């Protein structure tokens, strides 16, 4: 096991990693920008190192500064969390060159899954079903039109190096296709430095379902069930739950084993999430995330497995400690991402938290790194924390979520708590009658007019 680990992230995920490391008896090093000098993980870590000014480019993305922090403190391993450098294959290679363990997959797998075209080609070979689409990047409008005719409209243009909804445009007719291509290419070039795009059939009412996998790189891999992530705004998840109310045990077991089998063949190391669109009983691969997910707590709540703990132990060279038969699912869990944003306009709301009172009680978990007096900086993402509840049934979880949201107090800034208070009382949500387009339609038709006023 490692003696010391450096946490190359901030906010709630940095604190989550710190807690797991301490429970394993590992000393922790927190890195931070000048804007995060008063962050909770910095206060609780055994050591801390300032790696730069507020700009992420000059601090959390500053590879030389992170390497120097490892060398100064003697950290043997680095956990990247999510975002920032978590899926940067070159960073993983640089760490290896400096004999520092990257707590994550092999660089080759990060690179493979980071290229959406290569990822799709790879998983097809591994037996994972994919959305019908082009075999590779589209060279021009003429080829795009031919592929679209074969697939049938509507189609969606996607950036090969994309993520987070950037470089994605829907075309419902040939007249819309050239504009969608040009716009997607421009967005992709701006966001990722790569304007390669490809085409897929656009599914009208799919659900977003992802499978959590864990492998040790020694030929063993298991799945820990699926998460339903269909409630999204601008392709960003806001509410996740497990198990998916759309699947039965047979479907769950089948897609889980398909994913676990593929990861065994690949020799995958650590945590990963294979994401699908699900429509009319069919699963279609969309991407794989080679890191811990924001929504990992819902899986932990229904399995009792500490995913970050497992991630660290595998990176330290331990074999997989669980068999598939030992993964038992209990009850239902739901997570809401609480952001520092206006609940109707989604305008960012940085500033000082005047009063903070998280909910508690049986089956309630809050993953957050804020406290009264903490200042939410305008420099980074707006996530304040995650409220996760667990119940014996989905209905019990919904009622526990409703009660917990009504207890949750964060004063001094706007938050999205009122949005979730509205959603948890909505009949469609209560009956699980939603898809990936539901939330945006709900908002567009005035679902949050009261909050906006």
C-alpha positions in Angstrom: 0.0 0.0 0.0 1.1 3.6 -0.6 2.5 5.6 2.3 1.5 9.0 0.8 -0.9 10.1 -2.0 -1.3 13.5 -3.6 -4.8 14.6 -4.5 -4.7 16.6 -7.7 -8.2 18.1 -7.5 -10.5 20.3 -5.5 -13.9 20.5 -3.9 -16.0 17.6 -2.8 -14.1 15.0 -4.8 -10.8 16.0 -3.2 -12.4 15.6 0.2 -13.9 12.3 -0.8 -10.5 10.9 -1.9 -8.9 12.3 1.3 -11.3 10.4 3.4 -10.8 7.1 1.6 -7.0 7.5 1.8 -7.1 8.2 5.6 -9.2 5.1 6.1 -6.5 3.1 4.4 -3.9 4.6 6.6 -2.3 6.7 3.8 -0.9 10.2 4.4 -2.5 12.8 2.2 -1.1 15.8 0.2 -3.6 18.5 -0.9 -2.7 20.8 -3.8 -4.6 24.0 -4.2 -4.7 27.3 -6.1 -4.5 30.6 -4.3 -8.3 30.8 -4.6 -8.7 27.5 -2.7 -6.3 28.1 0.2 -9.2 27.9 2.7 -10.8 24.8 1.1 -11.8 22.0 3.4 -9.6 19.3 1.9 -6.6 21.7 2.4 -7.4 22.1 6.0 -7.8 18.4 6.6 -4.8 17.0 4.6 -1.6 16.1 6.3 0.3 18.4 3.9 -0.7 21.0 1.3 1.1 22.7 -1.6 0.0 25.7 -3.5 0.4 25.0 -7.2 -0.6 28.4 -8.7 -3.0 31.3 -9.1 -6.8 30.8 -9.5 -6.8 30.0 -13.2 -7.1 26.2 -13.6 -4.7 26.3 -16.5 -2.0 27.7 -14.1 -2.8 25.5 -11.1 -4.8 22.3 -11.4 -3.8 21.8 -15.0 -0.2 22.8 -14.4 1.7 19.5 -14.8 5.2 20.7 -13.8 3.7 22.2 -10.6 2.0 18.9 -9.8 5.1 16.9 -10.4 7.1 19.3 -8.2 4.5 18.9 -5.4 4.9 15.1 -5.6 8.6 15.4 -5.5 8.7 17.9 -2.6 6.4 15.9 -0.5 7.5 12.4 -1.5 4.1 11.3 -2.7 4.2 7.9 -4.3 0.9 8.2 -6.1 -1.5 10.8 -7.5 -5.3 10.6 -7.6 -6.7 12.9 -10.2 -10.4 12.7 -9.2 -12.6 13.8 -12.1 -12.2 16.6 -14.5 -9.0 18.5 -14.9 -6.3 15.9 -15.8 -8.3 12.8 -14.9 -8.5 11.6 -18.5 -5.3 13.0 -19.8 -3.3 10.0 -21.1 -0.1 12.1 -21.5 -0.3 13.1 -17.9 -0.5 9.5 -16.8 2.6 8.7 -19.0 4.5 11.6 -17.5 3.8 10.4 -14.0 5.0 6.9 -14.9 8.2 8.4 -16.3 8.7 10.0 -12.8 7.9 6.8 -11.0 4.7 8.2 -9.6 1.6 5.9 -9.7 -1.4 7.3 -11.5 -4.6 6.2 -9.6 -6.5 5.3 -12.8 -6.4 3.2 -15.9 -3.5 2.6 -18.3 -2.6 5.6 -20.5 -3.4 3.5 -23.6 -7.0 2.9 -22.4 -7.5 6.6 -21.4 -6.3 7.6 -24.9 -8.4 4.9 -26.6 -11.7 5.8 -24.9 -11.0 9.6 -25.1 -11.3 9.4 -28.9 -15.0 8.7 -29.5 -14.5 7.1 -32.9 -11.7 4.8 -31.7 -13.8 4.0 -28.5 -16.8 3.0 -30.6 -14.6 0.8 -32.9 -13.0 -0.9 -29.9 -16.1 -1.6 -28.0 -17.8 -3.1 -31.1 -15.0 -5.6 -31.3 -15.4 -6.3 -27.6 -19.1 -7.2 -28.1 -20.7 -4.0 -26.7 -23.7 -2.7 -28.8 -23.4 0.7 -30.4 -25.7 3.3 -31.9 -25.8 3.0 -35.7 -23.5 5.6 -37.3 -20.5 6.4 -39.5 -17.5 4.1 -39.2 -15.2 7.0 -38.6 -14.8 10.7 -39.0 -16.8 12.4 -41.7 -14.6 13.9 -44.4 -17.1 16.4 -45.9 -20.7 17.3 -46.5 -21.2 14.9 -49.4 -20.1 11.9 -47.2 -22.3 13.1 -44.3 -25.3 13.4 -46.6 -24.8 9.8 -47.8 -24.4 8.4 -44.3 -27.5 10.4 -43.1 -29.6 9.0 -45.9 -28.5 5.5 -45.0 -29.2 6.0 -41.3 -32.4 8.0 -41.8 -33.1 11.3 -40.2 -32.8 12.6 -37.6 -29.1 12.2 -37.1 -26.7 13.7 -34.5 -23.3 15.2 -35.3 -20.7 14.5 -32.5 -17.1 15.7 -31.9 -14.7 12.8 -32.0 -12.8 14.3 -29.0 -15.9 15.6 -27.4 -17.7 15.5 -24.1 -20.1 17.4 -22.0 -22.4 18.2 -24.9 -19.9 20.3 -26.8 -19.6 19.7 -30.5 -23.0 17.9 -30.6 -25.7 19.1 -33.1 -28.9 17.4 -34.3 -30.1 17.5 -37.9 -33.6 16.5 -38.8 -33.3 17.0 -42.5 -30.7 17.3 -45.2 -31.1 21.1 -45.2 -30.1 21.2 -41.5 -27.1 18.9 -41.9 -24.5 21.2 -43.4 -25.2 23.8 -40.7 -25.0 21.2 -38.0 -21.7 19.9 -39.4 -20.2 23.4 -39.6 -21.3 24.4 -36.1 -20.2 21.1 -34.5 -16.8 21.3 -36.1 -16.3 24.9 -34.9 -17.3 24.0 -31.4 -15.1 20.9 -31.4 -12.1 22.9 -32.7 -12.6 25.5 -30.0 -13.2 23.2 -27.1 -10.8 20.3 -27.9 -8.4 21.5 -30.6 -9.8 18.8 -33.0 -12.6 19.4 -35.5 -13.1 15.7 -36.4 -16.8 14.8 -36.2 -18.9 11.7 -36.8 -22.6 10.9 -37.4 -25.0 8.7 -35.4 -28.7 7.9 -35.6 -30.5 10.3 -33.2 -32.8 8.5 -30.8 -35.9 10.4 -30.1 -36.8 9.3 -26.5 -33.9 7.4 -25.0 -32.8 7.1 -21.4 -29.2 7.5 -20.3 -28.0 4.4 -18.5 -24.5 3.8 -17.4 -22.7 0.7 -16.0 -20.1 1.0 -13.3 -17.2 -1.5 -13.8 -14.1 -2.3 -11.8 -11.1 -4.2 -13.1 -7.6 -5.2 -11.8 -5.8 -5.5 -15.1 -5.1 -9.2 -14.3 -8.0 -10.6 -16.2 -10.6 -9.9 -13.6 -13.4 -7.4 -13.9 -16.9 -7.0 -12.4 -19.8 -4.7 -12.7 -21.6 -2.9 -9.9 -24.9 -2.3 -11.5 -26.2 0.6 -13.5 -27.2 4.2 -12.9 -30.0 6.1 -14.5 -28.8 9.5 -15.5 -31.6 10.7 -17.9 -32.4 14.0 -16.1 -30.1 16.3 -17.9 -29.8 20.0 -18.8 -27.6 20.8 -21.8 -26.2 17.2 -21.7 -25.1 17.8 -18.1 -26.5 15.3 -15.5 -28.4 16.9 -12.6 -30.1 13.8 -11.0 -28.9 10.2 -10.9 -30.4 7.1 -9.4 -29.7 3.4 -9.1 -31.0 1.0 -10.0 -32.7 2.3 -13.1 -36.5 2.1 -12.9 -36.5 1.2 -16.6 -34.7 -2.1 -16.2 -35.5 -5.5 -14.7 -33.0 -7.8 -13.0 -32.5 -9.8 -16.2 -31.6 -6.8 -18.3 -29.4 -5.4 -15.6 -27.5 -8.7 -15.3 -27.1 -9.0 -19.1 -25.7 -5.5 -19.8 -23.6 -5.6 -16.7 -21.9 -8.9 -17.8 -21.5 -7.6 -21.4 -19.5 -4.7 -20.0 -17.5 -6.7 -17.4 -16.6 -9.3 -20.1 -15.4 -6.5 -22.4 -13.2 -5.1 -19.7 -11.7 -8.5 -18.9 -10.7 -8.8 -22.6 -9.2 -5.3 -22.5 -7.3 -5.8 -19.3 -8.8 -2.7 -17.8 -7.4 -1.4 -14.5 -9.4 0.5 -12.0 -12.8 2.2 -12.2 -14.6 3.0 -15.4 -18.2 3.8 -16.5 -19.7 2.6 -19.8 -22.5 4.9 -20.9 -25.5 3.9 -23.0 -28.6 5.3 -24.6 -31.5 2.9 -23.9 -34.6 2.8 -26.0 -37.2 0.2 -26.8 -35.3 -2.5 -24.8 -32.0 -1.9 -26.7 -28.7 -0.6 -25.3 -26.5 1.6 -27.5 -22.9 2.6 -26.4 -22.1 6.3 -26.4 -18.9 6.6 -24.5 -16.7 5.3 -21.7 -15.4 7.5 -18.8 -12.0 6.2 -17.5 -12.3 7.8 -14.1 -14.4 8.1 -10.9 -17.8 9.6 -11.7 -19.5 12.5 -10.0 -22.5 10.1 -9.4 -20.5 7.2 -7.9 -22.2 7.6 -4.4 -25.5 6.1 -5.6 -23.6 2.9 -6.6 -21.9 2.9 -3.2 -25.2 3.3 -1.4 -26.8 0.2 -3.0 -23.8 -2.0 -3.0 -21.9 -1.0 0.2 -18.7 -1.0 -1.8 -16.3 2.0 -1.3 -15.3 2.7 -4.9 -12.5 5.1 -4.1 -11.0 2.6 -1.6 -11.1 -0.1 -4.3 -9.6 2.3 -6.8 -6.6 3.1 -4.6 -6.0 -0.5 -3.6 -5.9 -1.7 -7.2 -3.5 1.1 -8.2 -1.3 -0.1 -5.4 -1.1 -3.5 -7.0 -3.8 -5.4 -5.1 -6.0 -7.9 -7.0 -9.7 -7.4 -7.2 -11.1 -8.1 -3.8 -14.7 -8.9 -4.9 -16.2 -11.5 -7.1 -19.4 -10.7 -9.1 -21.4 -13.0 -6.8 -20.3 -10.9 -3.8 -21.8 -7.7 -5.3 -25.3 -7.6 -3.8 -27.7 -4.8 -4.6 -29.8 -3.3 -1.7 -32.7 -0.9 -2.1 -32.7 2.3 -4.2 -30.5 5.5 -4.1 -30.9 8.9 -5.7 -28.4 11.8 -6.0 -29.1 15.5 -6.7 -26.2 17.7 -7.8 -26.6 21.0 -5.8 -25.0 23.8 -7.7 -24.4 27.5 -6.9 -26.8 28.6 -9.6 -30.2 30.3 -9.8 -32.7 27.4 -9.9 -34.7 28.8 -12.9 -32.2 30.8 -14.9 -29.1 28.7 -13.9 -27.1 31.9 -13.6 -23.9 31.2 -11.6 -24.0 32.4 -8.0 -20.5 32.6 -6.5 -20.0 34.2 -3.2 -19.9 33.6 0.6 -22.0 31.0 2.2 -23.6 32.8 5.2 -25.3 29.7 6.8 -25.0 26.0 6.0 -27.1 23.3 7.4 -27.1 19.9 5.6 -29.8 17.3 6.2 -29.3 14.1 8.1 -31.0 11.0 9.3 -31.1 7.4 8.2 -30.1 6.8 4.6 -29.0 10.4 4.0 -25.5 11.3 2.7 -24.1 14.7 1.7 -20.8 14.9 -0.2 -19.7 18.5 0.0 -16.6 20.5 1.0 -18.3 23.7 1.9 -19.0 25.3 5.3 -20.5 28.5 6.7 -18.1 31.3 5.7 -16.7 29.5 2.8 -16.5 31.5 -0.4 -17.6 29.8 -3.7 -15.1 31.1 -6.2 -16.2 32.2 -9.7 -13.3 30.5 -11.3 -14.4 26.8 -11.3 -17.5 24.7 -11.8 -20.6 25.6 -9.6 -21.0 22.3 -7.8 -21.6 22.9 -4.1 -22.2 19.3 -3.1 -24.3 16.2 -3.7 -27.3 15.0 -1.7 -27.6 11.3 -1.8 -30.5 9.3 -0.2 -31.1 5.6 0.1 -34.3 3.7 0.8 -35.6 0.1 0.7 -37.7 1.1 -2.3 -37.7 3.9 -4.9 -40.8 5.4 -3.3 -39.1 5.4 0.1 -36.0 7.0 -1.4 -38.2 9.7 -3.1 -39.9 10.6 0.2 -36.5 10.7 2.0 -35.2 12.9 -0.7 -38.2 15.2 -0.4 -37.7 15.5 3.4 -33.9 16.0 3.0 -34.3 18.8 0.4 -36.7 20.6 2.7 -34.1 20.4 5.5 -31.1 21.6 3.4 -30.3 25.2 4.1 -27.6 27.1 2.2 -27.9 30.9 2.7 -25.9 33.7 1.0 -25.9 32.3 -2.5 -28.5 30.9 -4.9 -28.6 27.1 -5.3 -30.6 24.6 -7.3 -32.3 23.1 -4.3 -35.7 24.6 -5.3 -35.4 22.9 -8.7 -35.1 19.5 -7.0 -37.9 20.4 -4.5 -40.1 20.9 -7.6 -38.9 17.7 -9.4 -39.3 15.4 -6.5 -43.0 16.4 -6.3 -43.6 16.0 -10.1 -45.8 13.0 -11.1 -43.6 12.1 -14.1 -40.5 11.9 -11.9 -42.4 9.9 -9.2 -43.6 7.5 -11.9 -40.2 7.4 -13.6 -41.7 8.6 -16.9 -38.8 10.6 -18.2 -36.1 10.5 -20.9 -33.0 12.6 -21.6 -35.1 15.3 -23.1 -37.7 15.6 -20.3 -36.0 18.1 -18.1 -35.2 20.6 -20.9 -38.8 20.4 -22.1 -40.1 20.9 -18.5 -37.9 24.0 -18.1 -38.9 25.4 -21.5 -42.6 25.1 -20.7 -42.3 27.1 -17.5 -41.7 24.4 -15.0 -39.7 26.7 -12.8 -41.6 30.0 -13.3 -42.4 30.3 -9.6 -38.7 30.1 -8.7 -37.8 32.5 -11.5 -40.1 35.1 -10.0 
